[in-house]
Amino acid sequence: MAQTNHTNANLEATARSAAHNLGDAAAEYAGKAGKTVESAIGSAETTLRSMAEQGKEAGDRVQEVAGNLKGAVEKSVGDQPMATLAVAAMLGFVLGAVWKS
């Protein structure tokens, strides 16, 4: 019976040690996973900021081009109204033909 108690004590000590080691390993992996997630979130935030800035710059450029185009059309209408009307009609015809096909 003394041998059985000794064996049980060894098994219990082994089980406690294994549980402790398993807990340490789980904590270590959780820490690594947390760092990886934090790194991924940081990279995503950086990428989103960069994309937002590029989108803003593109929007600013489109507004600038639209302003330039508006000025050119207004000048053309003022200087040569019939030619501007003819160009607009041709452009409408071409866009309509492309759209239809």
Z-matrix of the N, CA and C atoms (Angstrom, degrees):
N
C 1 1.433
C 2 1.524 1 110.57
N 3 1.330 2 117.50 1 -32.87
C 4 1.449 3 121.06 2 178.39
C 5 1.517 4 109.55 3 -63.60
N 6 1.319 5 115.90 4 -36.63
C 7 1.463 6 120.17 5 178.35
C 8 1.516 7 110.44 6 -64.92
N 9 1.321 8 119.21 7 -38.61
C 10 1.454 9 123.37 8 -179.30
C 11 1.523 10 110.21 9 -65.87
N 12 1.347 11 116.79 10 -41.76
C 13 1.464 12 119.98 11 178.58
C 14 1.525 13 110.46 12 -64.51
N 15 1.356 14 115.64 13 -39.62
C 16 1.460 15 120.21 14 179.15
C 17 1.532 16 110.27 15 -65.52
N 18 1.325 17 116.90 16 -41.58
C 19 1.461 18 122.09 17 179.15
C 20 1.527 19 110.17 18 -65.17
N 21 1.323 20 115.90 19 -43.23
C 22 1.469 21 119.54 20 178.24
C 23 1.530 22 110.96 21 -62.77
N 24 1.318 23 115.95 22 -40.46
C 25 1.465 24 120.16 23 179.13
C 26 1.531 25 110.25 24 -64.19
N 27 1.337 26 116.82 25 -41.03
C 28 1.471 27 120.54 26 177.38
C 29 1.523 28 111.52 27 -63.48
N 30 1.331 29 115.22 28 -44.09
C 31 1.462 30 119.55 29 178.55
C 32 1.527 31 110.98 30 -62.00
N 33 1.311 32 116.49 31 -41.92
C 34 1.467 33 120.97 32 179.82
C 35 1.528 34 110.13 33 -64.58
N 36 1.328 35 117.63 34 -43.66
C 37 1.461 36 121.79 35 178.77
C 38 1.521 37 110.64 36 -63.81
N 39 1.326 38 115.95 37 -41.29
C 40 1.467 39 120.21 38 178.22
C 41 1.521 40 110.49 39 -64.36
N 42 1.311 41 117.02 40 -42.74
C 43 1.470 42 121.40 41 179.60
C 44 1.525 43 110.64 42 -64.26
N 45 1.342 44 117.27 43 -42.50
C 46 1.472 45 120.41 44 178.44
C 47 1.532 46 110.83 45 -63.38
N 48 1.323 47 115.00 46 -42.33
C 49 1.458 48 119.56 47 179.71
C 50 1.527 49 110.61 48 -63.64
N 51 1.332 50 116.61 49 -43.84
C 52 1.465 51 120.73 50 179.29
C 53 1.526 52 110.35 51 -63.88
N 54 1.330 53 117.60 52 -41.63
C 55 1.463 54 121.31 53 178.91
C 56 1.517 55 110.57 54 -64.40
N 57 1.330 56 116.38 55 -40.77
C 58 1.464 57 120.80 56 178.46
C 59 1.530 58 109.99 57 -63.51
N 60 1.332 59 116.46 58 -46.06
C 61 1.465 60 120.86 59 179.30
C 62 1.523 61 111.39 60 -63.07
N 63 1.327 62 116.18 61 -40.44
C 64 1.458 63 121.06 62 178.20
C 65 1.527 64 110.37 63 -63.66
N 66 1.320 65 117.01 64 -41.72
C 67 1.468 66 121.07 65 177.60
C 68 1.524 67 111.54 66 -63.22
N 69 1.337 68 116.67 67 -42.34
C 70 1.471 69 120.57 68 177.66
C 71 1.524 70 110.84 69 -62.42
N 72 1.329 71 116.24 70 -44.60
C 73 1.465 72 120.39 71 -179.44
C 74 1.530 73 110.66 72 -64.17
N 75 1.326 74 116.13 73 -41.51
C 76 1.465 75 119.88 74 179.38
C 77 1.529 76 110.43 75 -63.79
N 78 1.314 77 117.28 76 -42.13
C 79 1.469 78 120.84 77 178.43
C 80 1.524 79 110.74 78 -63.55
N 81 1.327 80 116.37 79 -40.74
C 82 1.470 81 120.31 80 179.46
C 83 1.534 82 110.49 81 -63.97
N 84 1.324 83 117.28 82 -46.01
C 85 1.467 84 120.74 83 179.83
C 86 1.525 85 111.24 84 -66.61
N 87 1.313 86 116.85 85 -37.08
C 88 1.465 87 119.72 86 177.60
C 89 1.525 88 110.40 87 -64.27
N 90 1.325 89 116.51 88 -40.01
C 91 1.468 90 120.20 89 177.11
C 92 1.518 91 111.67 90 -63.30
N 93 1.338 92 116.44 91 -43.40
C 94 1.467 93 120.67 92 178.39
C 95 1.526 94 110.42 93 -64.37
N 96 1.322 95 116.66 94 -42.91
C 97 1.463 96 120.17 95 179.68
C 98 1.528 97 110.33 96 -63.43
N 99 1.321 98 116.58 97 -40.43
C 100 1.464 99 120.40 98 178.14
C 101 1.518 100 111.76 99 -61.62
N 102 1.323 101 116.76 100 -42.78
C 103 1.472 102 120.60 101 178.34
C 104 1.525 103 110.52 102 -64.72
N 105 1.328 104 116.68 103 -39.61
C 106 1.460 105 120.24 104 179.40
C 107 1.523 106 110.50 105 -65.00
N 108 1.326 107 116.99 106 -42.89
C 109 1.463 108 120.92 107 178.74
C 110 1.527 109 109.94 108 -64.30
N 111 1.321 110 117.94 109 -43.59
C 112 1.464 111 121.15 110 178.75
C 113 1.524 112 110.51 111 -60.80
N 114 1.318 113 116.75 112 -41.39
C 115 1.461 114 121.01 113 178.84
C 116 1.523 115 110.79 114 -64.32
N 117 1.326 116 116.89 115 -43.12
C 118 1.465 117 121.01 116 179.24
C 119 1.525 118 110.72 117 -63.98
N 120 1.317 119 117.47 118 -40.84
C 121 1.466 120 121.35 119 178.77
C 122 1.522 121 109.56 120 -64.91
N 123 1.318 122 117.16 121 -42.92
C 124 1.463 123 120.70 122 178.18
C 125 1.517 124 111.60 123 -61.23
N 126 1.323 125 117.13 124 -42.87
C 127 1.466 126 121.02 125 178.38
C 128 1.524 127 110.67 126 -64.73
N 129 1.322 128 116.86 127 -41.79
C 130 1.466 129 120.07 128 179.60
C 131 1.525 130 110.49 129 -64.48
N 132 1.329 131 117.48 130 -41.58
C 133 1.468 132 120.31 131 178.55
C 134 1.517 133 110.84 132 -62.20
N 135 1.326 134 117.06 133 -43.12
C 136 1.463 135 121.19 134 179.04
C 137 1.526 136 110.47 135 -62.03
N 138 1.320 137 116.14 136 -44.81
C 139 1.464 138 120.66 137 179.98
C 140 1.524 139 110.66 138 -63.43
N 141 1.318 140 117.48 139 -43.44
C 142 1.469 141 120.65 140 -179.91
C 143 1.522 142 111.21 141 -64.66
N 144 1.340 143 117.29 142 -40.33
C 145 1.469 144 119.89 143 177.28
C 146 1.522 145 110.63 144 -61.74
N 147 1.323 146 115.76 145 -43.48
C 148 1.461 147 120.86 146 179.89
C 149 1.530 148 110.70 147 -63.15
N 150 1.326 149 116.61 148 -43.75
C 151 1.458 150 120.42 149 179.12
C 152 1.520 151 111.16 150 -64.31
N 153 1.327 152 116.95 151 -40.27
C 154 1.462 153 120.43 152 179.25
C 155 1.523 154 110.25 153 -63.74
N 156 1.315 155 116.74 154 -41.75
C 157 1.469 156 120.57 155 179.04
C 158 1.529 157 110.65 156 -64.76
N 159 1.333 158 116.56 157 -43.56
C 160 1.459 159 119.81 158 178.77
C 161 1.523 160 110.89 159 -64.43
N 162 1.324 161 117.51 160 -38.56
C 163 1.463 162 121.17 161 177.23
C 164 1.515 163 111.89 162 -64.09
N 165 1.325 164 116.04 163 -40.26
C 166 1.459 165 120.36 164 178.31
C 167 1.523 166 110.19 165 -64.47
N 168 1.343 167 116.64 166 -43.84
C 169 1.461 168 120.72 167 179.05
C 170 1.532 169 110.70 168 -62.94
N 171 1.325 170 117.16 169 -42.04
C 172 1.464 171 120.47 170 178.76
C 173 1.531 172 110.44 171 -64.03
N 174 1.323 173 116.86 172 -41.67
C 175 1.463 174 120.85 173 177.68
C 176 1.523 175 111.22 174 -62.19
N 177 1.329 176 116.27 175 -40.92
C 178 1.466 177 120.05 176 177.50
C 179 1.524 178 110.83 177 -62.38
N 180 1.329 179 116.89 178 -41.65
C 181 1.468 180 120.52 179 179.50
C 182 1.521 181 111.35 180 -66.58
N 183 1.334 182 117.15 181 -40.08
C 184 1.466 183 120.41 182 177.98
C 185 1.523 184 110.18 183 -62.81
N 186 1.332 185 117.46 184 -41.76
C 187 1.461 186 120.54 185 177.91
C 188 1.524 187 110.80 186 -63.01
N 189 1.325 188 116.36 187 -39.42
C 190 1.462 189 120.06 188 179.19
C 191 1.534 190 110.37 189 -64.25
N 192 1.325 191 116.85 190 -45.05
C 193 1.464 192 121.06 191 179.31
C 194 1.529 193 109.91 192 -63.85
N 195 1.329 194 116.84 193 -42.60
C 196 1.465 195 119.88 194 179.12
C 197 1.528 196 110.63 195 -61.84
N 198 1.313 197 116.72 196 -40.20
C 199 1.468 198 120.28 197 177.03
C 200 1.514 199 111.55 198 -63.90
N 201 1.333 200 116.49 199 -42.02
C 202 1.463 201 120.40 200 177.47
C 203 1.525 202 111.28 201 -63.87
N 204 1.330 203 116.42 202 -42.79
C 205 1.462 204 121.25 203 179.54
C 206 1.524 205 110.60 204 -64.12
N 207 1.313 206 116.27 205 -42.75
C 208 1.463 207 120.17 206 179.02
C 209 1.528 208 110.12 207 -60.44
N 210 1.347 209 116.70 208 -44.81
C 211 1.461 210 120.73 209 178.49
C 212 1.519 211 111.95 210 -61.64
N 213 1.348 212 116.50 211 -41.29
C 214 1.462 213 120.52 212 -179.79
C 215 1.520 214 111.17 213 -66.71
N 216 1.324 215 117.34 214 -40.82
C 217 1.469 216 120.76 215 179.01
C 218 1.532 217 109.96 216 -65.96
N 219 1.314 218 117.33 217 -44.19
C 220 1.468 219 120.12 218 179.46
C 221 1.528 220 110.92 219 -61.27
N 222 1.327 221 116.61 220 -41.23
C 223 1.474 222 120.78 221 178.61
C 224 1.523 223 109.72 222 -65.25
N 225 1.344 224 116.68 223 -43.89
C 226 1.460 225 120.83 224 -179.40
C 227 1.523 226 111.00 225 -63.85
N 228 1.328 227 117.26 226 -42.00
C 229 1.465 228 120.62 227 178.41
C 230 1.528 229 110.02 228 -63.36
N 231 1.307 230 116.60 229 -39.58
C 232 1.463 231 119.84 230 179.60
C 233 1.516 232 112.68 231 -69.68
N 234 1.342 233 117.43 232 -39.78
C 235 1.467 234 121.42 233 -176.34
C 236 1.528 235 112.44 234 -82.95
N 237 1.334 236 117.37 235 -43.97
C 238 1.463 237 121.14 236 -175.36
C 239 1.531 238 109.70 237 -139.57
N 240 1.299 239 118.22 238 76.79
C 241 1.470 240 120.78 239 -175.06
C 242 1.532 241 113.74 240 -62.19
N 243 1.308 242 118.72 241 -39.10
C 244 1.468 243 120.43 242 -177.44
C 245 1.538 244 110.97 243 -70.08
N 246 1.322 245 116.92 244 -41.05
C 247 1.470 246 120.17 245 178.85
C 248 1.526 247 110.15 246 -65.42
N 249 1.325 248 116.90 247 -40.11
C 250 1.469 249 120.97 248 178.78
C 251 1.526 250 110.50 249 -63.43
N 252 1.330 251 116.38 250 -41.94
C 253 1.463 252 121.03 251 178.50
C 254 1.529 253 110.52 252 -63.25
N 255 1.341 254 117.05 253 -40.75
C 256 1.468 255 121.10 254 179.59
C 257 1.536 256 110.55 255 -65.01
N 258 1.331 257 117.19 256 -43.00
C 259 1.469 258 120.77 257 178.81
C 260 1.530 259 110.23 258 -63.85
N 261 1.327 260 116.82 259 -41.42
C 262 1.470 261 120.29 260 179.32
C 263 1.524 262 110.69 261 -64.26
N 264 1.315 263 117.38 262 -39.68
C 265 1.466 264 120.87 263 178.88
C 266 1.523 265 110.80 264 -65.18
N 267 1.335 266 117.03 265 -43.76
C 268 1.469 267 120.08 266 178.54
C 269 1.528 268 110.86 267 -63.73
N 270 1.300 269 115.90 268 -42.74
C 271 1.463 270 119.81 269 179.25
C 272 1.528 271 110.43 270 -61.91
N 273 1.333 272 116.52 271 -42.40
C 274 1.466 273 120.28 272 177.43
C 275 1.519 274 111.68 273 -62.08
N 276 1.331 275 116.82 274 -41.49
C 277 1.458 276 121.27 275 179.12
C 278 1.533 277 110.44 276 -62.73
N 279 1.333 278 116.75 277 -47.47
C 280 1.474 279 120.43 278 -179.01
C 281 1.519 280 110.79 279 -63.33
N 282 1.327 281 117.02 280 -45.42
C 283 1.476 282 119.29 281 178.51
C 284 1.519 283 111.67 282 -62.44
N 285 1.339 284 117.14 283 -38.91
C 286 1.472 285 121.03 284 177.63
C 287 1.522 286 111.43 285 -63.76
N 288 1.338 287 116.51 286 -41.09
C 289 1.469 288 119.90 287 179.50
C 290 1.522 289 110.94 288 -67.13
N 291 1.336 290 116.33 289 -41.02
C 292 1.463 291 120.04 290 179.42
C 293 1.529 292 109.61 291 -66.73
N 294 1.308 293 117.05 292 -42.61
C 295 1.463 294 121.92 293 -178.70
C 296 1.527 295 111.09 294 -62.66
N 297 1.335 296 116.44 295 -40.02
C 298 1.456 297 121.70 296 -177.22
C 299 1.525 298 111.97 297 -69.58
N 300 1.335 299 118.03 298 -33.17
C 301 1.467 300 120.25 299 -175.79
C 302 1.483 301 112.07 300 -85.63
